[in-house]
Amino acid sequence: MKQLADAAPDNLALAIATILLTVLALSLGDAVIKLISADFVLWQIFVLRSAIAMPILATVIKAGTRAAALRPRHLGWTALRSLMLTFMWVAYYAALPHLALSVAAAAYYTLPLFIALFAALFIGDKVGLTGWIAVLFGFVGVLLILRPETEAFNAYALLPLASAALYALAMILTRTKCKEESPLVLSFGLNVSFVSVGLAATGLLALTGPVHDGSSSLAFLSGPWTPMGAGEWAAMGLLAGLTIVGSVGAAIAYQAGPPAVVANYDFAYVAFAATWGFVFFGEVPDAVTLAGMAAIVAAGLIALRR
């Protein structure tokens, strides 16, 4: 990964504006997922949402003059990126029925720390003393949110941490190995991955049978598909549109600007998620959780501004 593609110069204004729009769309989509998680199985959302998004993306790609092919230039790297992002969302969505949206978002936004560390490992960036101070701040923030030695500990809060690591790796790939790819093609590839994983999981459940333990959270991962009415299709259409904005926007932002700089503005997701959590679910984090969120944000800012 040490060789960066240099087909196009950086455009920080485009990267920043795009990542802000991206996290607005993604945070709203995640709030909708949490809202409907009791009624749908995750794999049904993956398949139907992408089944709506893919024809739209294919039409736009074919209508363009610069990127008329659906096949990416670097199929292997694009496929790996898509799978990383797919399982990133699997881990994050699996946590949502168990966590407040703001808490999940705060745990997930340890990702700038992962980006800083992975950039050092794969691109040759140096962490340095300031970087390790940021890691310490982030670790303290995670401990404040998770509280692993108290009754408030929720092991599902570890899933957003895994999501953050996968997202960071995927964005390093976007910057290094997929910089020459069309953002629309990257989005199309991601949706192909969603459909493939969703159908594979559905087929596996058809063979083994759904798992029931009386909890809606387990049904979200292993329950049967929900019959679709007008309201359900409207929800899928909304999620498809938000997914297109989010997946195309993330590709554009991390292609147009350095990952460490873009991730600085990626933090807006935390504020958007807290807002949707209050609006849709009446969630108000307690003082300790707020302190942990503040520590993680501070850690990210230190890591990215060093």
C-alpha positions in Angstrom: 0.0 0.0 0.0 3.0 2.3 0.1 2.4 3.6 -3.4 -0.3 6.2 -3.7 -2.2 6.6 -6.9 -1.5 10.1 -8.2 -4.1 10.3 -11.1 -5.7 13.4 -9.6 -4.6 16.1 -7.2 -6.1 16.5 -3.8 -9.2 18.8 -3.4 -9.7 19.4 0.3 -12.7 21.7 -0.1 -14.5 18.9 -2.1 -13.4 16.3 0.4 -14.6 18.2 3.5 -18.0 19.2 2.0 -18.6 15.7 0.7 -17.7 13.9 4.0 -20.1 16.2 5.9 -22.9 15.3 3.6 -21.9 11.7 3.7 -22.0 11.4 7.5 -25.3 13.2 7.6 -26.8 10.6 5.2 -25.2 7.6 6.9 -26.2 8.7 10.4 -29.8 9.1 9.3 -29.7 5.7 7.6 -28.3 4.1 10.8 -31.1 5.7 12.8 -33.7 4.3 10.4 -32.0 0.8 10.7 -32.2 1.0 14.5 -35.8 2.2 14.2 -36.9 -0.8 12.0 -34.5 -3.4 13.5 -37.4 -5.0 15.4 -39.4 -5.6 12.2 -36.7 -6.7 9.7 -33.9 -9.2 9.5 -30.6 -7.5 8.6 -30.0 -9.6 5.5 -33.4 -8.6 4.0 -32.4 -5.0 4.4 -29.0 -5.6 2.7 -30.6 -7.4 -0.2 -33.6 -5.1 -0.9 -31.9 -1.9 -0.2 -29.1 -2.7 -2.6 -31.5 -4.2 -5.1 -33.1 -0.7 -5.4 -29.8 1.1 -5.3 -27.9 -0.9 -8.0 -30.1 -0.2 -11.0 -30.0 3.5 -10.2 -26.2 3.4 -9.9 -25.9 1.3 -13.1 -28.0 3.8 -15.0 -26.0 6.8 -13.9 -22.7 5.0 -14.7 -23.8 3.9 -18.1 -25.1 7.5 -18.8 -21.7 9.0 -18.1 -18.8 9.4 -20.5 -15.9 9.0 -18.2 -16.9 5.7 -16.5 -19.2 3.6 -18.6 -18.0 0.2 -17.3 -19.5 -1.4 -14.1 -16.4 -3.5 -13.7 -13.7 -1.7 -11.6 -10.1 -1.3 -12.9 -8.7 -3.2 -9.9 -11.3 -5.9 -9.2 -9.5 -7.6 -6.4 -8.8 -4.5 -4.3 -12.4 -3.2 -4.9 -13.8 -6.5 -3.9 -11.7 -6.5 -0.7 -12.7 -3.0 0.1 -16.4 -3.8 -0.5 -16.3 -6.9 1.8 -14.5 -4.9 4.6 -17.3 -2.3 4.4 -20.0 -4.9 4.3 -18.8 -6.6 7.4 -18.2 -3.3 9.0 -21.9 -2.6 8.7 -22.8 -6.1 9.8 -20.9 -5.5 13.1 -22.3 -2.0 13.6 -25.9 -2.9 12.8 -25.7 -5.9 15.0 -24.9 -3.6 17.9 -27.7 -1.1 17.4 -30.5 -3.1 19.0 -28.4 -3.2 22.2 -27.0 0.3 22.3 -28.1 3.9 22.3 -27.3 5.3 18.9 -25.0 8.0 20.4 -23.0 5.4 22.4 -22.6 3.2 19.3 -21.5 6.2 17.3 -19.0 7.3 20.0 -17.4 3.8 20.2 -17.3 3.6 16.4 -15.5 7.0 16.2 -12.4 5.6 17.6 -11.8 5.1 13.9 -9.4 8.1 13.5 -7.1 6.3 15.9 -7.2 3.2 13.7 -6.7 5.4 10.7 -3.6 7.0 12.3 -2.2 3.6 13.3 -2.9 2.0 9.9 -1.5 4.9 8.0 1.7 4.5 10.0 1.7 0.7 9.3 0.7 0.7 5.6 1.6 4.2 4.3 4.7 4.9 6.4 3.2 7.7 8.5 4.9 8.1 11.9 2.7 8.0 15.1 5.1 9.8 17.4 4.5 11.0 21.0 1.4 13.0 20.1 -0.1 10.1 18.3 0.3 7.8 21.3 -1.2 10.5 23.6 -4.2 10.5 21.3 -4.4 6.7 21.6 -4.3 7.0 25.4 -7.1 9.6 25.3 -9.1 7.3 23.1 -8.6 4.3 25.3 -9.8 6.2 28.3 -12.8 7.4 26.4 -13.7 3.8 25.4 -13.3 2.6 29.0 -15.7 5.4 30.2 -18.3 4.4 27.7 -18.0 0.6 28.0 -17.3 0.5 31.8 -16.3 -3.2 31.6 -16.2 -3.8 35.3 -19.7 -2.4 36.1 -23.2 -3.7 35.6 -23.6 -1.1 32.9 -21.1 -2.9 30.6 -22.6 -4.1 27.3 -20.3 -6.4 25.4 -22.1 -5.4 22.2 -20.3 -2.0 22.4 -17.2 -3.9 21.3 -18.8 -4.4 17.8 -18.5 -0.7 16.9 -14.8 -0.9 17.7 -14.5 -3.8 15.2 -16.5 -1.7 12.7 -14.1 1.2 13.2 -11.1 -0.9 12.4 -12.7 -2.3 9.2 -13.7 1.1 8.1 -10.3 2.5 8.6 -8.7 -0.3 6.6 -11.2 0.2 3.8 -10.5 4.0 3.7 -6.8 3.3 3.5 -7.5 1.0 0.6 -9.7 3.8 -1.0 -6.8 6.2 -0.8 -4.1 3.9 -1.9 -5.4 1.1 -4.2 -8.7 2.5 -5.3 -8.0 6.1 -5.9 -8.4 5.8 -9.7 -11.7 4.1 -9.4 -15.0 5.9 -10.1 -16.8 6.6 -6.8 -20.0 5.3 -8.6 -18.3 2.0 -9.5 -17.0 1.7 -5.9 -20.6 2.2 -4.7 -21.9 -0.3 -7.1 -19.3 -2.8 -6.0 -20.3 -2.3 -2.4 -23.9 -2.9 -3.1 -23.0 -6.1 -5.0 -21.2 -7.2 -1.8 -24.3 -6.3 0.3 -26.5 -8.4 -2.0 -24.1 -11.3 -2.1 -23.6 -11.5 1.7 -27.3 -10.9 2.3 -28.3 -13.8 0.0 -25.6 -16.1 1.4 -26.7 -15.5 5.0 -30.4 -15.9 4.0 -29.5 -19.2 2.2 -27.6 -20.4 5.3 -30.6 -19.6 7.5 -32.9 -21.4 5.1 -30.8 -24.5 5.6 -30.3 -24.3 9.3 -33.6 -22.6 10.2 -34.1 -19.3 12.0 -32.9 -19.0 15.6 -35.5 -17.9 18.2 -34.8 -17.0 21.8 -37.6 -14.4 22.3 -35.3 -11.4 21.7 -35.8 -9.0 18.9 -32.0 -8.5 18.7 -31.4 -12.1 17.7 -34.3 -12.0 15.3 -32.6 -9.0 13.6 -29.7 -11.4 12.6 -31.4 -14.8 12.2 -35.1 -14.2 11.8 -37.3 -14.7 8.7 -37.9 -12.1 6.1 -40.7 -9.6 6.8 -43.7 -9.4 4.3 -43.4 -6.1 2.3 -46.1 -3.5 2.1 -46.1 0.1 0.9 -44.5 1.4 4.1 -41.8 -1.3 4.1 -40.9 -0.5 0.5 -40.8 3.2 1.3 -38.4 2.5 4.1 -36.2 0.5 1.8 -36.3 3.2 -0.9 -35.2 5.8 1.7 -32.4 3.5 2.9 -31.3 2.9 -0.8 -31.0 6.6 -1.4 -29.1 7.3 1.8 -26.8 4.4 1.0 -26.0 5.8 -2.4 -25.2 9.2 -1.0 -23.1 7.7 1.8 -21.2 5.2 -0.3 -20.4 7.5 -3.2 -19.6 10.4 -0.8 -17.2 8.4 1.3 -15.3 7.2 -1.9 -15.1 10.8 -3.2 -14.0 12.3 0.1 -11.2 9.8 0.8 -10.0 9.9 -2.8 -10.0 13.7 -2.8 -8.2 14.3 0.5 -5.7 12.6 2.9 -7.5 10.1 5.2 -6.2 11.7 8.4 -7.6 15.1 7.3 -10.9 13.8 6.0 -11.5 11.7 9.2 -11.2 14.9 11.2 -14.5 16.0 9.7 -15.9 12.5 9.7 -16.4 13.2 13.4 -19.6 15.1 12.6 -21.3 11.7 12.5 -21.2 11.7 16.4 -23.1 14.9 16.6 -25.6 13.8 13.9 -26.1 10.4 15.6 -26.7 12.1 19.0 -29.3 14.3 17.3 -31.1 11.5 15.6 -30.9 9.4 18.9 -32.7 12.2 20.7 -35.2 12.9 18.0 -36.2 9.3 17.3 -35.6 7.5 20.5 -35.4 10.2 23.3 -31.9 9.1 24.1 -29.9 11.3 26.5 -26.4 10.0 27.4 -25.4 10.1 31.1 -22.5 12.2 32.4 -19.9 9.4 32.3 -20.8 8.5 28.7 -20.6 12.1 27.7 -17.2 12.3 29.3 -16.1 9.2 27.3 -17.5 10.7 24.1 -15.6 13.9 24.7 -12.4 12.0 25.4 -12.7 10.0 22.1 -13.4 13.2 20.1 -10.4 14.9 21.8 -8.2 11.8 21.0 -9.3 11.9 17.3 -8.6 15.6 17.0 -5.1 15.2 18.6 -4.3 12.3 16.3 -5.4 14.1 13.2 -4.0 17.5 13.9 -0.5 16.3 15.0 
